Amino acid sequence: MKHALDDYNEAASQLNPPQERLTWTKLSEMVTLAEFDLLRDTWQDIRNLPWTNPFCCEAMNLYFGIKKAKDEFCRLHVEIRRLLTFMVDDHVNYYWAIVSNIIPNPALASELSRRWEYHMQINTQIAI
C-alpha cells in the first residue's frame, strides 16, 4: 500500500498544476467514494457524466439485474433437465439394486427399499 501511495504522490506532483500530496492519515479519513476526491482533479471531470446521475445508476442496476436474470433463467433450463435425469437414473438404479439383492441379500434389499421410498418422497416433492 505504501508503494501505491508513493506512486500516486509522485504522479500528482507531475500534474499541471501539481496536486496535493496524500498522507496515510488523510487517506484513512477518506472512507467512501463521495469523500474520495481523487477523481475530481483528473483530466476529465466524471462527476457530471450521465452515468453518475443516481437515476441513471438505478436504471443501469435494474437493466443489468434483468439481463442477469435472463441468463439465470437459461441456466435453470439446463439444471432442471440435469435434475430430472438424475432423478430418473436414481430411480432405475435403486430398482435394479433391490431386484438383484432380493434373493442373495434380503436385508440389503429391504434397506435399499426403505431408502428408495425416502428418495421417492423427496423427488416427488421436487417434481410437484
GROMACS elastic network, one bead per residue, 0.5 to 0.9 nm:
[ bonds ]
;  ai    aj funct       b0    kb
    1     4     6  0.51388   500
    1     5     6  0.63083   500
    1     6     6  0.86612   500
    2     5     6  0.50896   500
    2     6     6  0.61412   500
    2     7     6  0.85772   500
    2    24     6  0.85383   500
    3     6     6  0.50751   500
    3     7     6  0.61386   500
    3     8     6  0.86189   500
    4     7     6  0.50250   500
    4     8     6  0.61606   500
    4     9     6  0.86391   500
    5     8     6  0.50672   500
    5     9     6  0.61735   500
    5    10     6  0.85933   500
    5    22     6  0.73117   500
    5    23     6  0.78934   500
    5    24     6  0.81698   500
    5    27     6  0.89983   500
    6     9     6  0.51382   500
    6    10     6  0.61549   500
    6    11     6  0.86362   500
    6    22     6  0.87672   500
    7    10     6  0.51726   500
    7    11     6  0.61934   500
    7    12     6  0.85318   500
    8    11     6  0.51504   500
    8    12     6  0.59689   500
    8    13     6  0.85550   500
    8    21     6  0.81732   500
    8    22     6  0.80762   500
    9    12     6  0.50077   500
    9    13     6  0.61530   500
    9    14     6  0.87923   500
    9    19     6  0.83141   500
    9    20     6  0.79492   500
    9    21     6  0.52842   500
    9    22     6  0.64624   500
    9    23     6  0.89411   500
   10    13     6  0.52709   500
   10    14     6  0.66292   500
   10    21     6  0.83722   500
   11    14     6  0.52548   500
   11    15     6  0.67464   500
   11    18     6  0.88294   500
   11    19     6  0.87985   500
   12    15     6  0.54472   500
   12    16     6  0.87757   500
   12    17     6  0.88988   500
   12    18     6  0.58742   500
   12    19     6  0.50031   500
   12    20     6  0.70019   500
   12    21     6  0.69241   500
   13    16     6  0.81905   500
   13    17     6  0.81817   500
   13    19     6  0.58280   500
   13    20     6  0.75376   500
   13    21     6  0.74155   500
   14    17     6  0.79883   500
   14    18     6  0.59080   500
   14    19     6  0.81412   500
   15    19     6  0.66173   500
   16    19     6  0.79438   500
   18    21     6  0.89110   500
   19    41     6  0.78792   500
   22    25     6  0.82451   500
   22    26     6  0.62743   500
   22    27     6  0.64975   500
   23    26     6  0.52381   500
   23    27     6  0.60411   500
   23    28     6  0.85558   500
   24    28     6  0.60244   500
   24    29     6  0.86378   500
   25    28     6  0.52673   500
   25    29     6  0.64717   500
   26    29     6  0.52041   500
   26    30     6  0.66996   500
   27    30     6  0.53383   500
   27    31     6  0.81056   500
   27    36     6  0.84929   500
   28    31     6  0.66590   500
   29    32     6  0.88844   500
   29    35     6  0.84176   500
   30    33     6  0.75172   500
   30    34     6  0.84333   500
   30    35     6  0.54038   500
   30    36     6  0.54253   500
   30    37     6  0.86138   500
   31    34     6  0.83230   500
   31    35     6  0.66397   500
   31    36     6  0.73647   500
   32    35     6  0.53814   500
   32    36     6  0.62469   500
   33    37     6  0.74485   500
   34    37     6  0.71537   500
   36    39     6  0.75915   500
   36    40     6  0.86843   500
   37    40     6  0.52269   500
   37    41     6  0.75439   500
   38    41     6  0.62755   500
   38    42     6  0.73084   500
   39    42     6  0.54282   500
   39    43     6  0.87529   500
   39    44     6  0.84128   500
   39    45     6  0.70365   500
   39    46     6  0.73802   500
   39    47     6  0.83991   500
   40    43     6  0.87164   500
   40    44     6  0.80789   500
   40    45     6  0.56707   500
   40    46     6  0.73962   500
   40    47     6  0.74167   500
   41    44     6  0.77407   500
   41    45     6  0.69112   500
   42    45     6  0.63426   500
   42    46     6  0.86307   500
   45    48     6  0.69576   500
   45    49     6  0.81058   500
   46    49     6  0.54152   500
   46    50     6  0.89335   500
   46    51     6  0.89709   500
   46    52     6  0.75548   500
   47    50     6  0.85809   500
   47    51     6  0.88701   500
   47    52     6  0.61071   500
   47    53     6  0.84478   500
   48    51     6  0.83617   500
   48    52     6  0.66216   500
   48    53     6  0.77285   500
   49    52     6  0.56825   500
   49    53     6  0.74463   500
   50    53     6  0.56606   500
   50    56     6  0.69039   500
   50    57     6  0.89003   500
   51    54     6  0.78645   500
   51    55     6  0.85934   500
   51    56     6  0.55343   500
   51    57     6  0.60226   500
   51    60     6  0.83218   500
   52    55     6  0.85271   500
   52    56     6  0.69843   500
   52    57     6  0.65461   500
   53    56     6  0.52277   500
   53    57     6  0.62152   500
   53    58     6  0.87134   500
   54    58     6  0.61553   500
   54    59     6  0.85676   500
   55    58     6  0.50788   500
   55    59     6  0.61347   500
   55    60     6  0.85866   500
   56    60     6  0.60688   500
   56    61     6  0.85217   500
   57    60     6  0.50691   500
   57    61     6  0.61479   500
   57    62     6  0.86225   500
   58    61     6  0.50297   500
   58    62     6  0.61902   500
   58    63     6  0.85623   500
   59    62     6  0.51006   500
   59    63     6  0.60690   500
   59    64     6  0.86127   500
   60    64     6  0.60765   500
   60    65     6  0.83035   500
   61    64     6  0.53101   500
   61    65     6  0.59166   500
   61    66     6  0.85879   500
   62    66     6  0.61486   500
   62    67     6  0.85346   500
   63    66     6  0.52393   500
   63    67     6  0.61858   500
   63    68     6  0.86372   500
   64    68     6  0.60052   500
   64    69     6  0.84356   500
   65    68     6  0.51083   500
   65    69     6  0.61178   500
   65    70     6  0.87053   500
   66    70     6  0.62594   500
   66    71     6  0.87065   500
   67    70     6  0.52070   500
   67    71     6  0.64634   500
   67    72     6  0.87604   500
   68    71     6  0.50229   500
   68    72     6  0.61470   500
   68    73     6  0.85420   500
   69    73     6  0.60336   500
   69    74     6  0.86844   500
   70    74     6  0.63797   500
   70    75     6  0.86629   500
   71    74     6  0.52275   500
   71    75     6  0.62895   500
   71    76     6  0.86766   500
   72    76     6  0.60635   500
   72    77     6  0.88222   500
   73    76     6  0.50254   500
   73    77     6  0.66437   500
   74    77     6  0.53874   500
   74    78     6  0.69758   500
   75    78     6  0.52884   500
   75    79     6  0.63480   500
   75    80     6  0.86716   500
   76    80     6  0.58610   500
   76    81     6  0.84771   500
   77    80     6  0.52819   500
   77    81     6  0.63996   500
   77    82     6  0.87809   500
   78    81     6  0.53742   500
   78    82     6  0.63834   500
   78    83     6  0.88019   500
   79    83     6  0.60955   500
   79    84     6  0.86039   500
   80    83     6  0.50758   500
   80    84     6  0.61723   500
   80    85     6  0.85330   500
   81    84     6  0.51918   500
   81    85     6  0.60940   500
   81    86     6  0.85507   500
   82    85     6  0.50837   500
   82    86     6  0.61055   500
   82    87     6  0.86102   500
   83    86     6  0.50438   500
   83    87     6  0.61584   500
   83    88     6  0.87020   500
   84    87     6  0.50329   500
   84    88     6  0.62442   500
   84    89     6  0.85698   500
   84   127     6  0.81887   500
   85    88     6  0.52360   500
   85    89     6  0.61008   500
   85    90     6  0.84430   500
   86    89     6  0.50805   500
   86    90     6  0.58766   500
   86    91     6  0.84624   500
   87    90     6  0.50681   500
   87    91     6  0.61594   500
   87    92     6  0.87148   500
   87   119     6  0.89201   500
   87   120     6  0.86670   500
   87   123     6  0.67434   500
   88    91     6  0.51017   500
   88    92     6  0.62961   500
   88    93     6  0.86238   500
   89    92     6  0.51159   500
   89    93     6  0.60132   500
   89    94     6  0.85684   500
   90    93     6  0.50942   500
   90    94     6  0.61388   500
   90    95     6  0.85039   500
   90   116     6  0.87316   500
   90   119     6  0.86503   500
   91    94     6  0.53567   500
   91    95     6  0.62000   500
   91    96     6  0.88034   500
   91   116     6  0.74485   500
   91   119     6  0.84133   500
   91   120     6  0.76722   500
   92    95     6  0.50518   500
   92    96     6  0.62505   500
   92    97     6  0.85593   500
   93    96     6  0.52844   500
   93    97     6  0.60477   500
   93    98     6  0.85419   500
   94    97     6  0.50511   500
   94    98     6  0.60381   500
   94    99     6  0.85017   500
   94   112     6  0.69467   500
   94   113     6  0.76633   500
   94   115     6  0.86208   500
   94   116     6  0.61720   500
   95    98     6  0.52824   500
   95    99     6  0.61407   500
   95   100     6  0.85675   500
   95   112     6  0.88551   500
   95   113     6  0.82883   500
   95   116     6  0.80557   500
   96    99     6  0.50505   500
   96   100     6  0.59246   500
   96   101     6  0.84860   500
   97   100     6  0.52958   500
   97   101     6  0.62461   500
   97   102     6  0.87163   500
   97   109     6  0.73813   500
   97   112     6  0.75561   500
   98   101     6  0.52649   500
   98   102     6  0.60670   500
   98   106     6  0.87217   500
   98   108     6  0.78742   500
   98   110     6  0.76740   500
   98   111     6  0.88884   500
   98   112     6  0.61998   500
   98   113     6  0.65245   500
   99   102     6  0.55153   500
   99   103     6  0.82718   500
   99   109     6  0.74781   500
  100   103     6  0.74162   500
  100   104     6  0.78041   500
  100   105     6  0.86990   500
  100   109     6  0.81671   500
  101   104     6  0.53623   500
  101   105     6  0.50295   500
  101   106     6  0.62046   500
  101   107     6  0.85543   500
  101   108     6  0.67874   500
  101   109     6  0.52913   500
  101   110     6  0.89490   500
  102   105     6  0.58542   500
  102   107     6  0.81659   500
  102   108     6  0.79415   500
  102   109     6  0.53579   500
  102   110     6  0.79172   500
  103   106     6  0.59380   500
  103   109     6  0.85809   500
  105   108     6  0.55231   500
  105   109     6  0.63601   500
  105   110     6  0.87759   500
  106   110     6  0.60237   500
  106   111     6  0.86194   500
  107   110     6  0.50866   500
  107   111     6  0.62992   500
  107   112     6  0.86105   500
  108   111     6  0.51062   500
  108   112     6  0.60450   500
  108   113     6  0.84204   500
  109   112     6  0.50445   500
  109   113     6  0.59802   500
  109   114     6  0.86876   500
  110   114     6  0.63768   500
  110   115     6  0.87547   500
  111   114     6  0.51677   500
  111   115     6  0.62931   500
  111   116     6  0.84995   500
  112   115     6  0.50594   500
  112   116     6  0.58935   500
  112   117     6  0.85247   500
  113   117     6  0.61837   500
  113   118     6  0.86685   500
  114   117     6  0.51388   500
  114   118     6  0.63380   500
  114   119     6  0.87518   500
  115   119     6  0.61560   500
  115   120     6  0.84740   500
  116   119     6  0.51080   500
  116   120     6  0.60267   500
  116   121     6  0.86649   500
  117   120     6  0.50396   500
  117   121     6  0.63344   500
  117   122     6  0.88428   500
  118   121     6  0.52481   500
  118   122     6  0.65376   500
  118   123     6  0.87490   500
  119   122     6  0.51178   500
  119   123     6  0.60316   500
  119   124     6  0.84239   500
  120   124     6  0.58875   500
  120   125     6  0.85399   500
  121   124     6  0.51449   500
  121   125     6  0.63654   500
  121   126     6  0.87803   500
  122   125     6  0.52217   500
  122   126     6  0.63415   500
  122   127     6  0.87119   500
  123   127     6  0.60479   500
  123   128     6  0.86024   500
  124   127     6  0.50881   500
  124   128     6  0.61625   500
  125   128     6  0.53380   500
